[in-house]
Amino acid sequence: MDQNIVFSPSIDIKLLQEAGIGLSSQHTIMPGFCDVHVHFREPGFAYKETIATGSLAAAHGGYTAVCTMPNLDPVSDSPEHLRLQQDIIDRDACIHVYPYAAITVGQMGGMIADLEGMADGCIAFSDDGHGVQSEDMMREAMARARALGKIITAHCEDNSLLRGGYIHDGRYASDHGHRGICSESEWRQIERDLRLADETGCAYHVCHISTKESVSIIRDAKKSGVDVSCETAPHYLLLDDSMLAEDGRWKMNPPLRDASDREALLEGLEDGTIDCIATDHAPHSAEEKSRGLEKSAFGIVGIETAFPLIYTYLVMPGIITMERLEQLLVYNPRRRFGIPLGNDYSVWDLTEEWNITGDEMLSKGKATPFAGWHVMGRNCLTVVDGKPVYRMKI
């Protein structure tokens, strides 16, 4: 899957002028960001998000390529169902959108889907939102994916360890009477899958890691030669369960973990264990996120705020460099999944300050735990294949 990705944009000065941008020292041209983990909800859940609104929100955030998860209605578990999604993408997307195909039929874990029939139409295979519980089934899926030259991308979750939890099994859960999700439910399945990836030779990517054990296990697997990559999300790098509030905008899966987990994730970001920052952009209706921690739907939005948050709270304090951020948002995900860059870029005013409120979002979803956070950097223009797809209103 690896390929040489070179950023060599053809900057159209007239295009910048039409967008009201006079390039100066305050403007920074960034290569098009790539998010390998988003939920654009269509077909099936257009009241949450659509390909049109999701791709425009992505462009607002500086993203020019995304990979959409298959938990749709119908699930992208057959060539016919995958085609339904692709038809909408072809019609409505303003950026490059690459769909995942499901590992199992209906993402139910009972039968492996037609991987061979879907291989040409998908970026990779994933049952995101569900861990594949059967070891034998995951072994077979990995062997078939390897023969097809495709990545298995896994949401790692051992259902036997969930026990009805919905936030991290930590201090906040015990103090406030909530049922917790233990860290082992994530890292135990990562441990299993890495053993299977080593056995089958499958290229394997781990979704949204959140625990210190996950970082350590993946680090060791890389050292031993397993073909593994992984991602985490901005919320796991900047938040922990000590910051929780009784509000649905704090509910996501996996949940926000302990401060020690966040510190381990930052270490993994710095030492290269973590390959990508992905947003797991997962919009829901306002009503679905208004039911508190226990009853609200899992998932938050994030594709429009990822760069300003990481730039403000990790790059500006010197925790990571801008070059490292580009690797995490642009080059590593594209190399791993074989996604070209082309003439895709965004133009940022890194001197502009603003507060995240939700009102500025183009996504249908507005639920973010970062509401009220002060950030630096506003996107002025996003260009895909040399054409503007987002312009900041002047």
C-alpha positions in Angstrom: 0.0 0.0 0.0 3.0 2.3 0.6 3.6 4.9 -2.0 5.7 8.1 -2.3 3.4 11.1 -1.7 4.9 14.4 -2.7 3.2 17.8 -2.2 3.7 19.9 -5.2 0.7 22.1 -5.6 0.0 24.4 -8.5 -1.1 27.5 -6.7 -3.5 29.7 -8.7 -2.9 33.3 -7.6 -6.1 34.4 -9.4 -8.1 31.8 -7.5 -6.7 33.2 -4.2 -7.5 36.7 -5.2 -11.1 35.7 -6.1 -11.3 34.2 -2.6 -10.1 37.5 -1.1 -6.8 36.0 0.0 -3.6 38.1 -0.4 -0.9 35.6 0.5 1.3 37.0 3.3 3.3 35.8 6.2 0.1 35.1 8.1 -1.1 32.6 5.5 0.1 29.0 5.5 -0.6 26.6 2.6 -1.2 23.1 3.9 -1.4 19.9 1.8 -4.9 18.4 1.8 -5.6 16.5 5.0 -6.7 12.9 4.8 -9.1 11.3 7.4 -9.3 7.6 7.2 -12.2 7.3 9.7 -15.4 9.3 9.2 -19.2 8.6 9.2 -21.1 10.5 6.6 -24.3 8.5 7.3 -25.6 8.1 3.8 -27.4 6.1 2.6 -29.9 5.5 5.5 -29.3 8.2 8.0 -29.5 11.5 6.1 -31.0 13.3 9.1 -27.6 12.9 10.8 -25.4 13.8 7.9 -25.2 13.4 4.1 -22.3 12.9 1.7 -22.9 16.5 0.6 -22.9 18.0 4.1 -20.1 15.8 5.4 -17.8 16.5 2.5 -18.4 20.2 2.8 -17.7 20.0 6.5 -14.5 18.1 5.7 -13.5 20.8 3.2 -14.1 23.5 5.8 -11.7 21.6 8.0 -9.0 21.4 5.3 -9.6 17.8 4.4 -9.5 16.8 0.7 -9.8 13.0 1.2 -11.8 10.9 3.6 -12.7 7.2 4.1 -16.3 6.6 5.1 -17.3 3.7 7.4 -19.9 1.2 6.2 -22.4 1.3 9.2 -25.2 2.6 6.9 -28.6 1.4 5.8 -28.1 -0.8 4.0 -24.7 -1.7 5.4 -22.0 -1.7 2.7 -21.6 -5.5 2.8 -22.2 -6.4 -0.8 -21.2 -5.0 -4.2 -24.8 -3.8 -4.7 -24.9 -2.0 -1.3 -21.5 -0.5 -1.9 -22.6 0.8 -5.2 -25.5 2.6 -3.6 -23.1 4.6 -1.5 -20.7 5.2 -4.4 -23.5 6.6 -6.6 -24.2 9.2 -3.9 -20.5 10.0 -3.6 -20.2 10.5 -7.3 -23.2 12.8 -7.3 -22.7 14.9 -4.2 -19.2 14.8 -2.8 -17.0 17.9 -3.1 -13.8 16.1 -2.0 -12.4 12.7 -2.5 -14.5 10.1 -0.6 -13.3 6.5 -0.4 -15.8 4.0 1.1 -15.0 1.1 3.4 -16.7 -2.2 2.9 -17.9 -4.3 5.8 -16.0 -7.4 7.0 -19.1 -9.3 7.9 -22.7 -9.3 6.6 -24.6 -6.6 8.2 -21.6 -6.0 10.5 -23.3 -8.6 12.7 -20.3 -10.9 13.0 -22.1 -14.0 11.8 -20.8 -14.5 8.2 -17.9 -12.9 6.3 -19.2 -10.6 3.5 -18.3 -10.9 -0.2 -14.8 -9.4 0.2 -13.7 -10.5 -3.2 -16.8 -8.9 -4.9 -16.3 -5.6 -3.1 -12.5 -5.3 -3.3 -12.4 -3.1 -6.3 -14.9 -0.7 -4.9 -13.6 -0.1 -1.4 -10.6 1.4 0.2 -10.4 -1.3 2.9 -12.5 -3.6 5.0 -13.9 -2.7 8.4 -16.8 -3.5 10.8 -16.3 -0.2 12.6 -18.6 0.2 15.5 -18.3 -3.6 16.1 -15.4 -5.7 17.0 -15.3 -9.0 15.2 -15.8 -11.4 18.1 -14.9 -14.7 16.4 -11.1 -15.4 16.2 -11.6 -17.9 13.4 -13.7 -15.4 11.4 -11.1 -12.7 11.8 -8.4 -15.1 10.8 -10.3 -16.0 7.6 -11.1 -12.3 6.9 -7.4 -11.4 7.2 -6.3 -14.2 5.0 -8.8 -13.2 2.3 -7.9 -9.5 2.6 -4.2 -10.3 2.3 -4.9 -12.3 -0.9 -6.8 -9.2 -2.2 -4.1 -6.7 -1.2 -6.5 -5.0 1.1 -6.2 -3.7 4.7 -8.3 -4.9 7.6 -9.3 -1.9 9.7 -10.6 -2.8 13.1 -12.7 -1.3 15.8 -11.4 -3.4 18.6 -13.9 -4.3 21.3 -14.4 -7.5 23.2 -18.1 -7.6 23.9 -17.7 -10.0 26.8 -16.0 -7.3 28.7 -18.4 -4.4 28.0 -20.9 -5.2 30.8 -23.3 -2.4 29.7 -20.8 0.3 30.1 -20.9 3.6 28.3 -18.1 5.8 29.7 -14.6 4.8 30.9 -14.5 2.6 34.0 -12.7 5.1 36.0 -13.0 7.6 38.8 -15.8 9.7 37.2 -17.9 6.6 36.6 -17.6 5.4 40.2 -18.2 8.8 41.7 -21.3 9.5 39.6 -22.9 6.1 39.5 -22.2 5.3 35.8 -21.4 1.9 34.3 -17.9 1.8 32.9 -16.2 0.3 29.9 -12.9 -1.3 30.9 -9.7 -0.6 29.0 -9.2 -4.4 28.5 -12.2 -4.5 26.2 -10.0 -2.6 23.7 -6.5 -3.8 24.2 -7.4 -7.5 24.6 -8.8 -7.6 21.1 -5.9 -5.6 19.6 -3.6 -8.2 21.2 -5.6 -11.0 19.5 -5.7 -9.3 16.1 -2.0 -8.6 16.1 -1.3 -12.3 16.7 -3.6 -13.1 13.7 -2.0 -10.4 11.5 1.4 -11.8 12.2 0.1 -15.3 11.4 -1.6 -14.4 8.1 0.6 -11.5 6.9 -2.4 -9.2 6.6 -2.0 -5.5 6.6 -3.8 -4.4 9.7 -4.9 -0.9 10.9 -6.3 -0.2 14.4 -9.1 2.4 14.8 -9.2 5.1 17.4 -6.9 3.6 20.1 -7.5 5.1 23.5 -5.5 3.2 26.2 -1.9 3.0 27.3 -1.9 -0.7 26.9 -3.0 -0.4 23.3 0.0 1.9 22.6 2.4 -0.5 24.3 1.1 -3.6 22.5 1.2 -1.9 19.1 4.6 -0.5 19.7 6.0 -4.0 20.5 4.2 -5.5 17.4 5.8 -2.9 15.1 9.2 -3.8 16.6 8.6 -7.4 15.9 7.7 -6.8 12.2 3.9 -7.1 12.2 2.3 -5.0 9.4 0.3 -2.8 11.6 -0.7 0.9 11.7 -3.0 2.8 14.0 -4.8 6.0 14.6 -6.1 8.0 17.5 -8.4 11.0 17.6 -8.0 14.6 18.8 -10.3 14.0 21.7 -8.2 11.2 23.1 -5.1 13.4 22.9 -6.6 16.5 24.5 -9.2 15.2 26.9 -9.6 12.6 29.7 -12.4 11.3 31.9 -11.6 13.8 34.7 -13.1 16.5 32.4 -16.4 14.6 31.8 -19.8 16.3 32.3 -23.3 15.0 32.4 -23.9 15.8 28.8 -24.2 13.6 25.6 -21.5 15.6 23.8 -19.0 13.8 26.1 -20.1 10.3 25.0 -18.1 8.5 22.3 -16.8 4.9 21.7 -14.2 4.2 22.8 -14.7 6.6 25.8 -12.4 9.2 27.1 -9.9 7.4 29.3 -7.6 8.2 32.2 -5.0 11.0 32.2 -2.3 8.3 32.1 -3.8 6.9 28.9 -3.8 10.4 27.3 -0.1 10.8 28.3 0.7 7.4 26.7 -1.1 8.4 23.5 1.0 11.6 23.3 4.2 9.5 23.8 3.0 7.2 21.0 2.4 10.3 18.8 5.9 11.5 19.3 7.7 8.2 18.9 5.9 7.1 15.8 3.8 4.3 17.3 0.7 6.2 16.3 0.6 6.7 12.5 -2.4 8.9 12.0 -4.8 11.3 13.6 -8.3 10.5 12.4 -11.4 12.3 13.7 -14.0 9.5 13.9 -16.4 12.2 12.8 -19.7 10.8 13.9 -22.6 13.2 13.7 -26.0 12.7 15.3 -29.2 14.7 15.6 -29.5 17.2 18.5 -32.2 15.0 20.0 -30.0 11.9 19.9 -27.2 13.8 21.8 -29.5 15.4 24.4 -30.2 12.4 26.6 -27.2 12.6 28.9 -24.2 10.2 29.2 -26.2 7.0 29.6 -28.9 7.5 27.0 -27.3 9.6 24.3 -25.9 8.1 21.1 -22.2 7.3 20.9 -20.2 9.8 18.7 -19.1 13.4 18.3 -18.2 15.6 15.4 -14.6 16.6 14.8 -13.6 17.1 11.2 -14.0 20.9 11.2 -12.0 21.5 14.4 -9.2 18.9 14.3 -6.5 21.0 12.8 -7.1 24.1 14.9 -7.2 22.1 18.1 -4.1 20.1 17.4 -2.2 23.1 16.1 -3.2 25.2 19.1 -2.7 22.7 21.9 0.1 20.4 20.5 2.1 22.3 17.9 2.1 25.8 19.5 3.3 24.5 22.9 6.0 22.5 21.2 4.7 19.0 22.0 4.9 18.0 18.3 6.2 19.9 15.3 4.2 21.2 12.4 6.2 18.7 10.2 5.0 15.9 12.5 1.4 17.1 12.3 1.6 17.0 8.5 2.8 13.4 8.7 -0.1 12.5 10.9 -2.8 14.3 9.0 -1.6 14.1 5.4 1.3 11.8 4.4 1.0 8.7 6.7 -2.7 8.0 6.1 -2.3 8.5 2.4 0.7 6.2 2.2 -0.9 3.5 4.3 -4.1 3.4 2.3 -2.7 4.3 -1.1 -4.6 7.6 -1.4 -3.0 10.2 -3.8 -2.5 13.8 -2.9 -2.7 15.6 -6.2 -3.3 19.3 -6.4 -5.2 19.5 -3.1 -4.5 22.1 -0.5 -5.9 24.5 2.0 -4.9 28.0 2.9 -4.9 28.9 6.6 -4.6 32.1 8.6 -2.8 30.8 11.6 -3.0 34.2 13.4 -6.8 34.2 13.6 -8.3 33.4 17.0 -11.8 32.0 17.6 -13.9 30.0 20.0 -15.5 26.7 19.0 -19.3 27.0 19.4 -20.9 24.7 16.9 -22.5 27.6 15.1 -19.7 27.8 12.6 -19.9 24.1 11.7 -21.2 23.0 8.3 -21.9 19.5 9.5 -25.4 18.6 10.5 -24.0 17.4 13.8 -23.0 20.0 16.4 -22.1 17.8 19.4 -18.5 18.5 20.5 -16.8 18.3 23.9 -14.6 21.2 22.7 -17.4 23.8 22.8 -16.0 27.0 24.2 -12.4 26.1 23.5 -10.2 28.9 22.2 -8.2 28.0 19.1 -5.8 29.6 16.6 -6.1 29.1 12.9 -8.9 29.5 10.4 -9.3 27.9 7.0 -9.7 30.5 4.3 -9.8 28.2 1.2 -9.8 24.5 0.3 -8.8 23.4 -3.2 -9.4 19.9 -4.6 -7.9 19.0 -8.0 -7.1 22.6 -8.5 -10.7 23.7 -8.0 -12.1 25.6 -4.9 -14.5 23.6 -2.8 -14.7 25.8 0.3 -14.2 29.5 0.7 -14.4 31.4 3.9 -17.2 34.0 3.9 -15.6 37.5 3.9 
